Each structure stands twice: as structure tokens, then as C-alpha cells.
Amino acid sequence: MARSKAVTTTEPTPSRAAARPLPKRTPTRLTPGEQRIFELRFDRSRADLFGPLDHLYGHLPGYERFASQLVQMLRRNWRERPKDLKDLDLRRDLEPDWFLRETMVGYVFYIDRFAGTLADLPAKLDYLEELGVTYVHLMPCLKPRDGDNDGGYSVQNYREIDPRLGTMAEFEAICAAFRARGISPCIDMVLNHTAKEHDWAMRARAGSEQHRAYYRMYETDETPREYEKTLLEIFPNQAPGNFTYYADMDRWVWTTFNEHQWDLNWENPQIFIEILDVMLYLANKGAEVLRLDAVAFMWKRLGTQCQNLPEVHHILQALRAACRIAAPAVIHKAEAIVAPDQLLPYLGVGEHTGKVANLAYHNSLMVQFWSALAARDTGLMTHVLRTHFPTVHRNATWGTYLRCHDDIGWAITDEDAGQLGFSGFGHRQFLADFYEGVFPGSFARGGRFQYNPVTQDRRTNGTMASLCGLETALEAGNDAWVGDAIARILMGHALIASFGGVPLLYMGDELALLNDHDWAAHSRGEDDSRWMHRPLMDWDRAAERHDPATPTGRVYAGVKALLAARKATPELHGDVPRDILDVPHASVFAFRRVAAARTLVAVFNFSEQHIALDRGWLSAHGVVDFEDRLSGRAIQGAVTLAPYQAMWLV
């Protein structure tokens, strides 16, 4: 049985991690050259792998057996890795900055909503290539449980594709097709939990003590009640509490998200091996980016919120080091939608610098964009992004985004708001009201999600276009409002394309798709209003994308052009530092990217007003030629931002 306990671990002994030898080799089909490559990569990542593992598990009996089992598993997965992927490994070893380059552009979609099935995806590759996409995130496509499955994140089998979407052979084929076009596929890997129908969970319910130790289970509710004193509720409306009692086992099971999602017990080292083996299996099928879901919740400690604990970063470092040995072409993206001070460790700080995730979602950039857009004031945005985030990261970067499949949580702290002299609670309430469209004068059209009557916390649903005012404008038949909404959409995309990182476009945003108010009919049978901003791809509207007389055509042309401008702007490489600037205009946000050859200053107008920028101020921050890389024109005389306009000035 897996019982909760206070974590008592010892600091790793550096010499122990660094000196650990390869176990005696069992017979393999590795050629001498392949064996030598494996040994070199093992030596490169040995300390980064076993340092964290010594810390987490070194005090447990059987640890040496675990370490030997781990290395044998790594060797087996390397042996089974297809030759074309081993070639990709070598190319990525020679180009370790591949994912940092300004040529990277991401696109995120549910397979069924974008194309239908995996077999239908090849017909859509021309569309993605035309837009300039070089990275695709295939939203959850592993086999989920039947019925409510949290949008695919309640996984029943990590080694099978959702049969409604296709087969693993078809997944391999589409990954190869993406690779042939220079597009890197990303797949979700849920680390915190499995579906209660997963084979491990079914064996646990059948009485297997080995598999009960895979999960957080308790014989009485005494320990769960102690944990609940400090835990938060993720879905307070649909799934209150964090534990579920199962009479057939007479056990309480930790279920952070939903009753059907059982939390794994990462204090058990066998879970590390099992999950890593699956990650490498998916890598060997062609996944180049693994999106590690719900990582903040992986480790538990009594008396805490059981989020973002230090052990999580040890686990993530070890997983990354292991992949650098057996599948070094693969990178990791951490899904941790947390406060700024808790977010940075997912890209590596202190002893983990440059060793944890390669990518992490810049949740704060997303929240601050929407906050500044509603307030027409960038003071909080400037303060948060300058105060809490470094100018550059080592071996890592952001996934920058404005909308995704999830709701928007208004992650603005009381401390940050207080620094600017206003109420954090009041501002969060304002933003929720504004984007629900109930605040007087709001242009937005969104929906409320997961209202908590105790804390009054609420989150917001809605597509990019609807939240930016296009839905309201079209219903009103107001051409000026339509123009403002389109400008907001394009300004937002210019922000995520230049801030630093991989810009991630959510499916349909490039076409200005609106909210699906008939979401219940299209939600796979789930009673989850987030499906409002997960509309089916409108291919009839996509056929209008080259028509400049339509909002769709105007948005598509603008997004495509700014992505092309990004790819032609080396100052936007992920290794180029970014400085947030003070601007003498409350509604203008600005930063500069200081490259070796020249500096780029990006400016964004978050208001409906025309704003003139002082040329002397721009020159003082590095602008020389006064060329706007977005429009491609040189600016003579006054530099004036139109309402909701962005410029990239060099």
C-alpha cells in the first residue's frame, strides 16, 4: 500500500552520481559504434540523471537494483530506436539550439476537431506549411477512458492511440510525414495521474499490492483529512475535494482532478521507470516534443498545497537527462500553470539551471496581455514581466501563447497588484467581469468557468477572437469595432511571436474562429464548458482565408505575415536577451531584444488611441534604422502607433 509520509531524503553525493558505472552489459544488437555512442551520451548525462535520483530514492532499499534496471531500460530503448530517429538525434546534437530559433512556429489542435483522424491529417499538411508552422502539438491522442475523460487527459493506455483517431502505426506515419516537412510533432504525456481504468489501477483494484503502491492510497480517511487542510480544489464545482473512497477496495485514493484520474505515487521509484519507459516508447514512435502534463502536482508533502515541491524538479531533471541518453532529439515541455515565482524552476534555477524542461508555458505573459487589454494600462504587465522573469534562459525557452484548450485563470497576485497601489482581488474580479462581457463597455464575449463561492475565484472561457471583441462587433454590425478587434488579435500574435520563445497558435485563431455556443453538442459528451473555445475547424471559413474583404482573410493575412517576419528576424532567437522597458505612455508595452549585431525594440499599443513615440527615446534604447520589421517600411519623421498596433523597430 502507498501511504503518505513526510519526505526524508538525503542530499545526493556528487561523487556517487558521477562515478556510477554502466551495469554489466547484457547481449544486445547494438553495433560497436552504437554502443560507443550510448556510452558517450550516458557519460554526458550521468550526473544529471543520478544526482536527482540519489536525492529522491537513494535512501530506499533496493536502490542499486533500481539504478541497474533503469540503465538497462535506457539501453533497450536506444537499441529499439529507428535509424532515421537516431540520425535525427545526431543532427540535434550538432544543432542543440534548434528549438530556440526564430524559425520555430507552433500550432496546437485536437486531431478530430482539426482533421478528423490521423489518416486525414496528411491532407492538411499543405495548410500548416503555408501558414509557416514548424511545430505541431497533437492534443491528447493516447487512448483515454470511455465517457468523461477530461478532454483526453484521463489516459487508459499510454501505448495505444485513441481508437477514434487511428492506430499507433498511423501515428508513426504522420510523425514521419511531419518530419519530412521540417515540422516537429508534440504529444501529451500525463505524469501526475492515470485513468482509473488503466491496467495498473485495475490490478490495484483486484488486490495487487505491487500496483496499489503505484498510486496514493489510504486505508482510512485520517491522512486524507490532514492533507485536505492545505490542499486546493482544482474543479470545485464538478469534482470537489482531492480524495475518493472506493468501497470495493476499502481504500481512499488521491484524485486531484477528477474521480476517474488516480494520482501516481512518485515516491515509488518503479513509477519513474514505468513512466520513462513510456516516454521513450513514444519518442521512438516519432514524437519530438513531450508535453509533460500536470507536473506541478507530482510530489506530495503533508502540510503543503502539494504543488511545485522541490522534488518535482528533481524528477523532471532526471527525466530530461534520461531522454538525452536514449532519445536526445526529444525535448520536454512542462505544463505548469502557476504563479511567476513558482514557474521559473520549471525551466531550471540553481542546481537545476538548464537541466529541467526545455519549454514551459509563459502563463504570466498570457494573463498580463489580457489584463492590459482590458485596463488599457500596461503598468502591471511591465512590473510583473520585469520583476519576476530573467532576460534569458539557459538551454530553455518559453512557449508563448494567448489562448489554448484551457480556461484562463486570473493569476494576478495581491502582492504584485499592491506594488502598483490597487487591489489584487478587485482586479481579478474586474477581469472576470470584463471577459464575461458583463462589465460596462466591455468588448469581450466569454464565459464563466468554475466559480468558487468561498473564494469568489472564477476563470474565463472563450476563443481569441471572441475575447478580443470580434463576436460583439459582428453582432453589432459595427465596422470600426471589427477593425479594432482584428487589430487586437494581430497585436497579440505580434507579442507572442517576438517576446522570446516558441509562439503557440491555437487552432482557428489564425482564422478568427468565434465561440462555439452550441458546445454541448460538440463536446464528446462531456459537461465541460471549456468546449466553447474548442470549436471544430471551419474549413469553409479557411477557404476564405485569402479574401481581404472578410475578417477571416484580414486576420489570416496578418498572422501569416508576422510569422514570416519573425522567421526573417534573427534578433528573435531564443538566446537573445530581452529587457522590459519603461515607456512614458501608460498604454504602451515595450521590450528590446539585444543581439550581437543590433537591437530590436518591440512596442505595443494597448489602447484605441493614436500614440506618438519619441524618436530620441527609441534611439536611446537601440533603434538605429527606424525600420519596422513587421511592416517592412522605414519610418520617416514621427513614430506613431495606431490603435492596437505593434511595431518591431531596428
C-alpha positions as CSV (number, residue, x, y, z in Angstrom):
1,M,0.0,0.0,0.0
2,A,1.2,3.5,-0.8
3,R,1.0,5.6,2.4
4,S,1.7,9.3,2.7
5,K,4.6,10.2,4.8
6,A,6.9,13.2,5.4
7,V,9.6,13.1,2.8
8,T,13.0,12.5,4.3
9,T,15.7,12.4,1.7
10,T,19.4,12.9,1.8
11,E,21.4,15.3,-0.4
12,P,23.0,13.4,-3.3
13,T,26.7,12.6,-3.0
14,P,28.2,14.2,-6.2
15,S,30.9,11.6,-6.5
16,R,28.3,8.8,-6.2
17,A,26.3,10.1,-9.2
18,A,29.3,11.0,-11.3
19,A,31.1,7.7,-10.7
20,R,28.2,5.3,-11.2
21,P,29.4,2.8,-13.8
22,L,27.3,1.3,-16.6
23,P,25.9,-2.0,-15.4
24,K,27.4,-5.1,-17.0
25,R,26.1,-5.2,-20.5
26,T,23.6,-7.8,-21.4
27,P,23.7,-9.1,-25.0
28,T,22.2,-6.6,-27.4
29,R,22.1,-6.0,-31.1
30,L,23.9,-2.7,-30.8
31,T,26.8,-2.3,-33.2
32,P,30.1,-1.3,-31.6
33,G,29.5,2.2,-32.9
34,E,26.1,2.4,-31.4
35,Q,27.3,1.1,-28.1
36,R,30.0,3.7,-28.1
37,I,27.5,6.5,-28.8
38,F,25.3,5.2,-26.0
39,E,28.3,5.2,-23.6
40,L,29.3,8.7,-24.5
41,R,25.8,10.0,-24.0
42,F,25.5,8.1,-20.7
43,D,28.7,9.7,-19.5
44,R,27.5,13.2,-20.6
45,S,24.2,12.9,-18.6
46,R,25.2,10.5,-15.8
47,A,25.5,13.1,-13.1
48,D,22.3,15.0,-14.2
49,L,20.4,11.7,-14.1
50,F,21.7,10.1,-10.9
51,G,22.2,13.2,-8.9
52,P,18.4,13.8,-8.6
53,L,17.6,10.1,-8.3
54,D,20.1,9.7,-5.5
55,H,18.3,12.5,-3.8
56,L,14.8,11.1,-4.3
57,Y,15.4,7.3,-3.9
58,G,18.9,6.7,-2.7
59,H,17.8,6.0,0.8
60,L,15.5,3.2,-0.2
61,P,16.3,-0.5,-0.1
62,G,16.9,-1.9,-3.5
63,Y,18.1,1.4,-4.9
64,E,21.1,-0.2,-6.7
65,R,18.9,-2.7,-8.3
66,F,16.6,0.1,-9.5
67,A,19.6,2.0,-10.9
68,S,20.7,-1.1,-12.9
69,Q,17.2,-1.7,-14.1
70,L,17.0,1.9,-15.3
71,V,20.2,1.8,-17.3
72,Q,19.2,-1.5,-19.0
73,M,15.9,0.1,-19.9
74,L,17.6,3.1,-21.4
75,R,19.9,0.8,-23.5
76,R,16.9,-1.3,-24.7
77,N,15.1,1.8,-25.9
78,W,18.2,3.1,-27.6
79,R,18.6,-0.3,-29.3
80,E,15.0,-0.2,-30.5
81,R,15.1,3.4,-31.8
82,P,14.6,3.5,-35.6
83,K,17.6,4.5,-37.7
84,D,16.0,7.7,-39.0
85,L,15.4,8.9,-35.5
86,K,19.0,8.0,-34.5
87,D,20.0,10.2,-37.4
88,L,17.8,13.0,-36.1
89,D,19.5,12.5,-32.7
90,L,22.9,13.2,-34.3
91,R,21.6,16.3,-36.1
92,R,20.1,17.7,-32.9
93,D,23.4,17.0,-31.1
94,L,25.0,19.2,-33.7
95,E,22.2,21.9,-33.5
96,P,21.2,22.0,-29.9
97,D,19.5,25.4,-30.3
98,W,17.0,24.0,-32.9
99,F,14.0,24.7,-30.8
100,L,15.3,28.2,-29.8
101,R,15.4,29.5,-33.4
102,E,13.3,32.3,-34.7
103,T,12.1,29.9,-37.4
104,M,10.1,27.9,-34.8
105,V,6.3,28.4,-35.0
106,G,3.9,26.2,-33.1
107,Y,0.3,25.2,-33.9
108,V,-2.0,23.4,-31.4
109,F,-5.0,21.3,-32.2
110,Y,-7.2,18.4,-31.4
111,I,-6.9,15.9,-34.2
112,D,-10.6,15.1,-34.5
113,R,-11.5,18.8,-34.5
114,F,-8.9,19.8,-37.0
115,A,-8.8,16.9,-39.4
116,G,-11.0,14.0,-38.3
117,T,-8.5,11.2,-37.8
118,L,-4.8,10.6,-38.1
119,A,-5.4,9.2,-41.6
120,D,-7.0,12.5,-42.6
121,L,-4.1,14.6,-41.3
122,P,-1.8,14.3,-44.4
123,A,-4.3,16.2,-46.4
124,K,-3.9,19.2,-44.0
125,L,-0.1,19.4,-44.2
126,D,-0.1,22.0,-47.0
127,Y,-2.3,24.3,-44.9
128,L,0.1,24.1,-42.0
129,E,3.1,24.6,-44.2
130,E,1.5,27.6,-45.9
131,L,1.0,29.2,-42.5
132,G,4.6,28.7,-41.6
133,V,4.2,26.0,-38.9
134,T,7.3,24.1,-37.8
135,Y,5.9,22.5,-34.6
136,V,2.5,20.8,-34.1
137,H,1.0,19.9,-30.7
138,L,-1.4,17.0,-31.3
139,M,-3.7,17.4,-28.3
140,P,-4.3,14.3,-26.2
141,C,-4.4,11.4,-28.6
142,L,-3.4,8.4,-26.4
143,K,-6.2,6.0,-25.5
144,P,-8.4,7.6,-22.9
145,R,-11.1,6.1,-20.7
146,D,-14.6,5.9,-22.2
147,G,-17.0,8.6,-21.3
148,D,-15.9,11.7,-19.4
149,N,-12.1,11.8,-19.8
150,D,-11.1,15.4,-19.1
151,G,-10.6,16.1,-22.8
152,G,-8.3,13.1,-23.2
153,Y,-6.2,13.7,-20.2
154,S,-7.6,10.7,-18.4
155,V,-5.4,8.1,-20.1
156,Q,-6.2,4.4,-20.0
157,N,-3.3,3.2,-22.1
158,Y,-0.2,5.2,-22.8
159,R,0.9,2.8,-25.6
160,E,-2.2,2.9,-27.7
161,I,-3.8,5.7,-29.8
162,D,-7.4,6.7,-29.1
163,P,-9.1,4.2,-31.5
164,R,-11.5,7.0,-32.6
165,L,-8.4,8.8,-34.1
166,G,-6.5,5.9,-35.5
167,T,-3.7,3.5,-34.7
168,M,-0.1,3.7,-33.4
169,A,1.1,2.8,-36.9
170,E,-0.8,5.8,-38.3
171,F,0.7,7.9,-35.6
172,E,4.2,6.8,-36.6
173,A,3.3,7.5,-40.3
174,I,2.1,11.0,-39.6
175,C,5.1,11.8,-37.5
176,A,7.4,10.7,-40.4
177,A,5.3,12.9,-42.7
178,F,5.7,15.9,-40.4
179,R,9.4,15.2,-40.0
180,A,9.8,15.2,-43.8
181,R,8.4,18.7,-43.9
182,G,10.5,20.0,-41.1
183,I,7.6,20.0,-38.6
184,S,8.3,18.7,-35.1
185,P,5.3,16.8,-33.6
186,C,4.5,17.2,-29.9
187,I,2.4,14.7,-27.9
188,D,0.9,14.9,-24.4
189,M,2.3,12.7,-21.6
190,V,0.3,12.9,-18.4
191,L,2.7,12.4,-15.4
192,N,0.5,13.1,-12.4
193,H,-2.2,10.5,-12.9
194,T,-3.8,7.7,-15.0
195,A,-7.4,6.8,-15.6
196,K,-8.9,4.5,-13.0
197,E,-9.3,2.0,-15.9
198,H,-5.5,1.9,-16.6
199,D,-4.1,-1.6,-16.3
200,W,-2.1,-0.6,-13.2
201,A,-5.3,0.7,-11.5
202,M,-7.3,-2.3,-12.4
203,R,-4.6,-4.6,-10.9
204,A,-4.6,-2.4,-7.8
205,R,-8.4,-2.8,-7.5
206,A,-8.0,-6.5,-7.9
207,G,-5.8,-6.6,-4.9
208,S,-2.2,-6.4,-6.2
209,E,-0.1,-4.7,-3.5
210,Q,2.6,-4.0,-6.1
211,H,0.2,-1.9,-8.1
212,R,-1.5,-0.3,-5.1
213,A,1.9,1.1,-4.4
214,Y,1.8,2.8,-7.8
215,Y,-0.9,5.1,-6.5
216,R,-1.6,7.2,-3.5
217,M,-4.0,5.0,-1.5
218,Y,-5.0,5.1,2.2
219,E,-6.9,2.6,4.4
220,T,-8.7,5.3,6.3
221,D,-9.6,8.9,5.7
222,E,-7.4,10.1,8.6
223,T,-4.4,11.0,6.4
224,P,-6.6,12.4,3.5
225,R,-8.3,14.7,6.0
226,E,-5.0,16.0,7.2
227,Y,-3.9,16.7,3.6
228,E,-7.2,18.4,2.8
229,K,-6.4,21.1,5.4
230,T,-3.9,22.7,3.0
231,L,-4.9,21.4,-0.5
232,L,-6.7,23.5,-3.1
233,E,-9.6,22.2,-5.3
234,I,-8.9,22.2,-9.0
235,F,-12.5,21.6,-10.1
236,P,-14.6,22.8,-7.1
237,N,-17.9,22.5,-9.0
238,Q,-17.6,19.2,-10.8
239,A,-15.1,17.4,-8.6
240,P,-14.8,18.9,-5.1
241,G,-12.2,17.5,-2.8
242,N,-9.0,15.6,-3.6
243,F,-9.7,12.1,-2.5
244,T,-12.3,9.4,-3.4
245,Y,-13.4,6.4,-1.4
246,Y,-13.8,3.0,-3.2
247,A,-15.8,0.5,-1.3
248,D,-14.6,-2.4,-3.4
249,M,-11.0,-1.8,-2.1
250,D,-11.9,-0.2,1.2
251,R,-9.4,2.5,0.2
252,W,-9.2,6.2,-0.2
253,V,-7.5,7.2,-3.5
254,W,-5.9,10.6,-4.2
255,T,-7.8,12.1,-7.1
256,T,-6.6,15.7,-7.5
257,F,-8.5,16.4,-10.7
258,N,-11.4,14.0,-11.2
259,E,-12.7,10.9,-9.6
260,H,-11.6,8.9,-12.6
261,Q,-8.0,10.3,-12.5
262,W,-5.8,8.5,-9.9
263,D,-2.7,10.2,-8.7
264,L,0.5,8.3,-9.2
265,N,2.9,7.7,-6.3
266,W,6.2,9.2,-7.4
267,E,7.8,8.2,-4.1
268,N,7.9,4.7,-5.6
269,P,10.9,4.6,-7.9
270,Q,9.2,2.0,-10.1
271,I,6.8,4.7,-11.3
272,F,9.9,6.6,-12.6
273,I,10.9,3.6,-14.6
274,E,7.4,2.9,-15.9
275,I,6.7,6.4,-17.0
276,L,10.1,7.0,-18.5
277,D,9.8,3.7,-20.5
278,V,6.5,5.0,-21.9
279,M,8.1,8.4,-22.8
280,L,10.9,6.7,-24.7
281,Y,8.4,4.4,-26.4
282,L,6.5,7.5,-27.7
283,A,9.8,9.1,-28.7
284,N,10.7,6.0,-30.7
285,K,7.3,6.3,-32.5
286,G,8.3,9.8,-33.7
287,A,7.3,12.3,-31.0
288,E,9.9,15.1,-30.9
289,V,8.4,17.1,-28.1
290,L,6.8,15.6,-25.0
291,R,4.3,17.9,-23.2
292,L,4.5,16.8,-19.6
293,D,1.1,17.4,-18.2
294,A,0.1,18.3,-14.6
295,V,3.7,18.2,-13.4
296,A,3.2,20.6,-10.6
297,F,1.2,18.0,-8.6
298,M,3.6,15.1,-8.9
299,W,5.0,15.1,-5.4
300,K,3.1,15.3,-2.1
301,R,4.0,16.5,1.3
302,L,1.7,16.9,4.3
303,G,1.2,20.5,5.4
304,T,1.7,21.9,1.9
305,Q,-0.6,22.6,-1.1
306,C,1.3,19.6,-2.8
307,Q,2.2,21.7,-5.8
308,N,5.6,22.8,-7.1
309,L,7.5,21.0,-4.5
310,P,11.3,20.7,-5.0
311,E,11.2,17.0,-5.7
312,V,9.2,17.7,-8.8
313,H,12.2,19.5,-10.3
314,H,14.5,16.6,-9.4
315,I,12.1,14.2,-11.2
316,L,12.0,16.5,-14.3
317,Q,15.7,16.9,-14.4
318,A,16.2,13.1,-14.3
319,L,13.6,12.5,-17.0
320,R,15.3,15.0,-19.3
321,A,18.8,13.6,-18.6
322,A,17.5,10.1,-19.4
323,C,16.0,11.2,-22.7
324,R,19.3,12.9,-23.6
325,I,20.8,9.4,-23.3
326,A,18.3,7.3,-25.2
327,A,16.5,9.9,-27.4
328,P,18.4,13.2,-27.5
329,A,16.4,14.6,-30.4
330,V,13.4,14.9,-28.0
331,I,12.7,17.9,-25.8
332,H,10.3,18.3,-22.9
333,K,7.7,21.0,-22.4
334,A,6.4,21.4,-18.8
335,E,2.7,22.2,-18.3
336,A,2.8,24.2,-15.1
337,I,0.2,26.9,-15.0
338,V,1.4,28.5,-11.7
339,A,2.4,31.9,-10.2
340,P,5.5,33.6,-11.6
341,D,7.7,32.7,-8.6
342,Q,6.8,29.1,-9.0
343,L,7.1,29.0,-12.7
344,L,10.8,29.7,-13.2
345,P,12.0,26.5,-11.6
346,Y,10.4,24.5,-14.5
347,L,13.0,26.0,-16.8
348,G,15.7,25.4,-14.3
349,V,17.2,27.5,-11.5
350,G,20.0,27.0,-9.1
351,E,21.4,23.5,-9.3
352,H,18.8,22.7,-12.0
353,T,19.8,25.6,-14.3
354,G,19.5,24.4,-17.9
355,K,18.6,20.9,-16.9
356,V,14.8,20.7,-16.3
357,A,12.3,21.4,-19.1
358,N,13.3,22.8,-22.4
359,L,10.0,24.6,-22.8
360,A,7.4,25.9,-20.3
361,Y,4.2,27.8,-20.9
362,H,4.5,31.6,-20.1
363,N,1.2,31.8,-18.3
364,S,2.1,35.2,-16.9
365,L,2.6,36.7,-20.3
366,M,-0.8,35.4,-21.4
367,V,-2.6,36.7,-18.3
368,Q,-0.8,40.1,-18.5
369,F,-1.8,40.5,-22.1
370,W,-5.5,40.1,-21.3
371,S,-5.2,42.3,-18.2
372,A,-3.5,45.2,-20.1
373,L,-6.0,44.8,-22.9
374,A,-9.0,45.2,-20.6
375,A,-7.4,48.0,-18.5
376,R,-5.8,49.9,-21.4
377,D,-2.8,50.1,-19.0
378,T,0.5,48.2,-19.1
379,G,1.9,49.1,-15.7
380,L,1.1,45.8,-14.1
381,M,2.3,43.9,-17.2
382,T,5.6,45.8,-17.2
383,H,6.1,45.3,-13.4
384,V,5.3,41.5,-13.4
385,L,7.3,40.6,-16.5
386,R,10.4,42.6,-15.5
387,T,10.3,41.8,-11.8
388,H,9.8,38.0,-11.9
389,F,11.5,36.8,-15.0
390,P,15.1,36.7,-16.2
391,T,16.2,38.3,-19.5
392,V,17.2,34.9,-21.0
393,H,17.3,31.2,-20.0
394,R,20.0,28.6,-20.4
395,N,19.1,25.7,-22.8
396,A,15.4,26.5,-22.4
397,T,12.8,29.0,-23.5
398,W,9.1,29.8,-23.2
399,G,6.1,28.5,-25.1
400,T,4.3,31.8,-25.6
401,Y,0.6,31.8,-26.1
402,L,-2.6,33.8,-25.7
403,R,-5.3,31.0,-25.9
404,C,-5.2,27.3,-25.6
405,H,-7.7,24.5,-24.9
406,D,-8.0,25.5,-21.3
407,D,-9.7,28.3,-19.4
408,I,-7.9,31.5,-18.3
409,G,-7.2,31.6,-14.6
410,W,-6.6,35.2,-13.4
411,A,-3.2,34.6,-11.9
412,I,-2.5,38.1,-10.6
413,T,-1.1,38.2,-7.0
414,D,-2.2,40.6,-4.3
415,E,1.5,41.4,-3.9
416,D,2.0,42.5,-7.5
417,A,-1.2,44.5,-7.5
418,G,-0.3,46.1,-4.2
419,Q,3.0,47.2,-5.6
420,L,1.0,49.4,-8.1
421,G,-1.4,50.6,-5.5
422,F,-4.6,48.6,-6.2
423,S,-6.4,45.5,-5.0
424,G,-5.5,42.1,-6.5
425,F,-8.9,40.7,-5.6
426,G,-10.6,43.7,-7.1
427,H,-8.6,43.5,-10.3
428,R,-9.2,39.7,-10.7
429,Q,-13.0,40.4,-10.3
430,F,-12.8,43.1,-12.9
431,L,-11.0,40.9,-15.4
432,A,-13.5,38.1,-14.9
433,D,-16.4,40.5,-15.4
434,F,-14.8,42.2,-18.4
435,Y,-14.1,39.0,-20.3
436,E,-17.6,37.6,-19.5
437,G,-18.9,40.7,-21.2
438,V,-20.8,41.9,-18.2
439,F,-18.6,44.9,-17.3
440,P,-20.0,48.1,-18.8
441,G,-18.2,49.0,-22.0
442,S,-16.6,45.6,-22.4
443,F,-15.9,44.4,-26.0
444,A,-15.4,40.8,-24.9
445,R,-17.7,37.8,-25.2
446,G,-16.6,35.0,-22.9
447,G,-18.0,32.6,-20.4
448,R,-17.6,31.9,-16.6
449,F,-15.8,28.7,-15.6
450,Q,-15.6,27.1,-12.1
451,Y,-16.9,29.7,-9.8
452,N,-15.8,29.1,-6.2
453,P,-18.4,30.7,-3.9
454,V,-15.9,30.6,-0.9
455,T,-13.0,32.5,-2.6
456,Q,-15.1,34.1,-5.3
457,D,-12.5,32.9,-7.8
458,R,-13.7,32.4,-11.3
459,R,-12.0,31.6,-14.5
460,T,-12.9,32.5,-18.1
461,N,-13.6,30.6,-21.3
462,G,-13.6,32.0,-24.8
463,T,-11.7,32.0,-28.1
464,M,-9.1,34.6,-29.0
465,A,-11.4,36.4,-31.5
466,S,-14.4,36.4,-29.2
467,L,-12.4,37.7,-26.2
468,C,-10.9,40.4,-28.5
469,G,-14.3,41.7,-29.4
470,L,-14.9,40.3,-32.9
471,E,-18.1,38.4,-31.9
472,T,-19.6,41.6,-30.3
473,A,-18.5,43.7,-33.3
474,L,-20.0,41.4,-35.9
475,E,-23.3,41.1,-34.0
476,A,-23.5,44.9,-33.8
477,G,-22.6,45.3,-37.5
478,N,-20.0,47.9,-36.5
479,D,-17.1,48.0,-39.0
480,A,-15.0,50.2,-36.7
481,W,-15.3,47.7,-33.9
482,V,-14.5,44.9,-36.3
483,G,-11.3,46.8,-37.2
484,D,-10.4,47.2,-33.5
485,A,-11.0,43.5,-32.8
486,I,-8.8,42.4,-35.7
487,A,-6.1,44.8,-34.5
488,R,-6.2,43.4,-31.0
489,I,-5.8,39.9,-32.4
490,L,-2.8,40.8,-34.6
491,M,-1.2,42.8,-31.8
492,G,-1.4,39.8,-29.5
493,H,0.1,37.5,-32.1
494,A,2.9,40.0,-32.7
495,L,3.6,39.9,-29.0
496,I,3.9,36.2,-28.7
497,A,6.0,36.0,-31.9
498,S,8.6,38.4,-30.6
499,F,8.7,38.1,-26.8
500,G,11.1,35.2,-26.7
501,G,10.3,31.5,-27.1
502,V,8.1,29.4,-29.4
503,P,4.8,31.1,-30.3
504,L,2.0,28.7,-30.0
505,L,-1.1,29.4,-32.1
506,Y,-4.3,27.6,-31.0
507,M,-6.2,26.1,-33.9
508,G,-8.6,28.5,-35.6
509,D,-7.1,31.7,-34.1
510,E,-5.5,32.4,-37.4
511,L,-9.0,32.4,-38.9
512,A,-10.6,34.4,-36.1
513,L,-12.9,31.5,-35.1
514,L,-15.6,32.6,-32.6
515,N,-17.0,30.8,-29.6
516,D,-19.0,27.7,-30.2
517,H,-22.2,28.4,-28.2
518,D,-23.5,25.0,-29.2
519,W,-20.5,23.4,-27.5
520,A,-22.6,20.8,-25.6
521,A,-23.5,19.2,-28.9
522,H,-19.8,19.0,-29.9
523,S,-18.1,18.2,-26.6
524,R,-17.7,14.4,-26.9
525,G,-20.5,14.1,-24.3
526,E,-18.6,16.0,-21.6
527,D,-20.4,18.5,-19.4
528,D,-17.5,20.9,-19.6
529,S,-18.0,24.5,-20.9
530,R,-14.3,24.8,-22.0
531,W,-15.5,23.1,-25.2
532,M,-16.9,26.6,-26.0
533,H,-13.4,27.6,-27.1
534,R,-12.6,24.3,-28.7
535,P,-14.6,24.7,-31.9
536,L,-14.5,22.3,-34.9
537,M,-12.1,23.7,-37.5
538,D,-14.2,25.6,-40.0
539,W,-12.7,24.6,-43.4
540,D,-15.3,26.6,-45.3
541,R,-14.0,29.7,-43.5
542,A,-10.5,28.5,-44.1
543,A,-11.3,28.6,-47.8
544,E,-11.9,32.3,-47.4
545,R,-8.5,33.0,-45.9
546,H,-7.2,34.8,-48.9
547,D,-10.2,37.1,-49.2
548,P,-9.1,40.5,-47.8
549,A,-12.7,41.7,-47.6
550,T,-13.5,39.3,-44.8
551,P,-12.4,39.4,-41.1
552,T,-11.1,35.8,-41.7
553,G,-8.9,37.0,-44.6
554,R,-7.6,40.1,-42.7
555,V,-6.6,38.1,-39.7
556,Y,-5.1,35.2,-41.6
557,A,-3.0,37.5,-43.8
558,G,-1.9,39.5,-40.8
559,V,-0.9,36.4,-38.8
560,K,0.9,34.8,-41.7
561,A,2.8,38.0,-42.5
562,L,4.0,38.5,-38.9
563,L,5.1,34.9,-38.7
564,A,7.1,35.3,-41.9
565,A,8.6,38.5,-40.4
566,R,9.6,36.6,-37.3
567,K,11.5,34.0,-39.3
568,A,13.4,36.8,-41.1
569,T,14.4,38.4,-37.8
570,P,17.4,36.8,-36.1
571,E,17.1,39.1,-33.1
572,L,14.1,36.9,-32.1
573,H,16.3,33.8,-31.5
574,G,15.5,32.4,-28.0
575,D,19.1,33.0,-26.8
576,V,18.8,36.8,-27.4
577,P,18.2,38.6,-24.1
578,R,15.1,40.6,-23.6
579,D,14.8,43.7,-21.5
580,I,11.4,45.1,-20.4
581,L,11.4,48.9,-20.9
582,D,9.7,51.8,-19.1
583,V,7.6,53.7,-21.5
584,P,6.3,57.3,-21.0
585,H,2.8,56.1,-22.1
586,A,0.6,54.1,-19.7
587,S,-1.0,52.1,-22.5
588,V,2.2,51.1,-24.4
589,F,4.2,48.0,-23.5
590,A,7.8,47.7,-24.8
591,F,10.8,45.5,-24.6
592,R,14.1,45.2,-26.5
593,R,16.0,42.2,-27.8
594,V,19.7,42.9,-27.6
595,A,21.5,40.8,-30.2
596,A,25.2,40.9,-31.1
597,A,24.7,42.7,-34.4
598,R,21.8,45.0,-33.5
599,T,18.9,45.7,-31.1
600,L,15.2,45.3,-31.8
601,V,12.7,47.3,-29.8
602,A,9.1,46.0,-29.9
603,V,6.3,48.3,-28.9
604,F,2.6,47.5,-28.4
605,N,-0.3,49.9,-28.1
606,F,-3.0,48.5,-25.8
607,S,-5.5,51.3,-26.4
608,E,-7.8,52.8,-29.0
609,Q,-5.8,56.0,-29.1
610,H,-3.0,57.0,-31.5
611,I,0.2,57.4,-29.6
612,A,3.4,59.2,-30.8
613,L,6.7,57.7,-29.6
614,D,9.7,60.0,-29.1
615,R,12.5,59.1,-31.6
616,G,15.0,60.1,-29.0
617,W,13.6,57.6,-26.5
618,L,13.7,54.9,-29.2
619,S,17.3,55.8,-30.2
620,A,18.4,55.7,-26.6
621,H,17.2,52.1,-26.4
622,G,19.0,50.9,-29.5
623,V,16.8,51.8,-32.5
624,V,19.1,52.9,-35.4
625,D,17.5,52.5,-38.8
626,F,13.9,53.1,-37.7
627,E,12.7,50.2,-39.8
628,D,9.6,48.4,-38.7
629,R,10.3,44.7,-39.3
630,L,6.5,43.9,-39.1
631,S,5.5,46.2,-41.9
632,G,8.9,46.3,-43.7
633,R,8.8,50.0,-44.0
634,A,11.3,52.7,-42.9
635,I,9.7,55.4,-40.7
636,Q,10.5,58.9,-41.6
637,G,9.5,61.6,-39.0
638,A,7.2,60.8,-36.2
639,V,6.8,57.3,-34.9
640,T,3.1,56.9,-34.3
641,L,1.3,53.8,-33.1
642,A,-2.2,53.4,-34.4
643,P,-4.8,51.9,-32.1
644,Y,-3.7,48.4,-31.0
645,Q,-0.7,48.5,-33.4
646,A,2.6,46.7,-32.8
647,M,6.0,47.6,-34.3
648,W,9.3,45.7,-34.3
649,L,11.8,48.5,-34.7
650,V,15.5,48.2,-35.5
